Amino acid sequence: MLKNVNWDSVPIEEVNPSMKRRIVTGEKLMIARMNFKDGFLVPLHSHIHEQVTQVVSGKMRFWFGANKEQSMELGPGDVVVIPSNLPHEALMIGDVEEVDTWAPPRQDWLDGSDHYLRK
């Protein structure tokens, strides 16, 4: 089904006091535009979804692997492709705007069962 969506028309969901997001989904992928407050930590987690993260503003420090053995810092314009099932954690350095894309869509985000973010 063909969709034409403007981000301004997508409702903003406040996941927690430090994270807001807007979500657009298709049949086989999902995209979210998010805003985080400085210091917010996305806890170590993994999922079956392949993920692409694009930083619009601010900086994100990522750790990858079950023991966080690899790290990476991303700034505006940087993009990282995170393979399926790779554990990852992210710290927001400054206020951050970023866009994530997943394939397939994240059912836990759509049904509100993404408890690791709602604490």
C-alpha positions in Angstrom: 0.0 0.0 0.0 1.4 3.4 -1.0 1.8 5.9 1.9 2.7 9.6 1.9 3.4 10.8 5.4 4.8 14.0 6.8 6.6 13.7 10.1 4.6 16.6 11.5 1.4 14.6 11.1 2.7 11.6 13.1 1.7 11.6 16.8 4.6 12.0 19.2 4.8 9.2 21.8 6.5 10.0 25.1 8.1 6.7 25.9 9.7 8.0 29.1 10.6 11.6 30.3 13.9 11.4 28.3 12.6 9.8 25.1 10.1 10.8 22.5 9.4 9.1 19.2 7.3 9.1 16.0 6.9 5.9 14.1 5.9 5.1 10.5 5.6 1.5 9.5 5.3 -0.4 6.3 4.7 -4.1 5.6 8.4 -5.1 5.8 10.2 -2.2 7.6 9.7 0.5 10.2 11.2 4.0 10.7 11.2 6.1 13.9 12.3 9.7 14.4 13.4 10.1 18.0 14.5 12.8 20.4 16.5 12.0 23.6 17.7 14.1 26.5 21.3 14.3 27.4 22.5 11.3 29.4 19.8 8.9 28.4 21.0 5.3 28.2 19.4 2.8 26.0 20.2 -0.4 28.0 22.1 -3.3 26.4 19.6 -5.3 24.3 19.3 -7.3 21.1 16.6 -8.1 18.6 16.0 -10.1 15.5 15.7 -6.9 13.5 18.4 -5.4 11.3 18.7 -1.7 12.4 20.1 1.4 10.7 20.7 4.4 13.0 21.2 7.9 11.6 22.3 10.7 13.9 20.7 14.1 13.0 22.0 16.1 15.9 24.0 15.5 19.1 26.2 12.5 19.7 25.6 8.8 20.5 28.2 6.5 22.0 27.4 2.8 21.2 28.8 -0.4 22.7 28.4 -3.6 20.8 28.7 -7.3 21.8 27.5 -9.2 24.9 30.4 -7.8 26.9 30.4 -4.4 25.1 33.7 -5.3 23.5 33.4 -2.8 20.7 32.5 0.9 21.0 31.7 3.7 18.5 30.8 7.4 18.7 28.5 8.8 16.1 27.8 12.5 15.4 25.5 14.4 13.0 25.5 12.7 9.6 26.9 9.4 10.8 25.1 6.2 10.1 25.6 2.7 11.6 24.2 -0.6 10.4 23.5 -3.0 13.3 23.1 -6.6 12.3 20.3 -8.8 13.6 20.8 -10.2 17.1 24.0 -8.1 17.9 23.7 -6.8 21.5 24.0 -3.0 21.7 23.7 -0.1 24.1 23.7 3.6 23.4 24.4 6.7 25.5 23.1 10.1 24.5 25.8 12.8 24.6 23.9 16.1 24.6 20.3 16.2 23.4 20.0 13.9 20.4 17.8 13.6 17.4 18.1 10.5 15.4 16.3 8.2 12.9 16.2 4.4 13.2 15.0 2.0 10.6 14.3 -1.7 11.2 13.4 -4.7 9.1 11.1 -6.3 9.9 8.9 -3.8 11.9 9.4 -3.8 15.7 6.2 -5.3 17.1 7.4 -4.6 20.7 7.5 -0.9 19.8 4.1 -1.0 18.1 2.3 -2.8 21.0 4.1 -1.0 23.9 5.9 -4.1 25.2 9.3 -2.4 24.8 9.7 -2.4 28.6 13.5 -1.9 28.5 12.8 1.7 27.4 9.9 2.5 29.6 11.6 2.3 33.0 
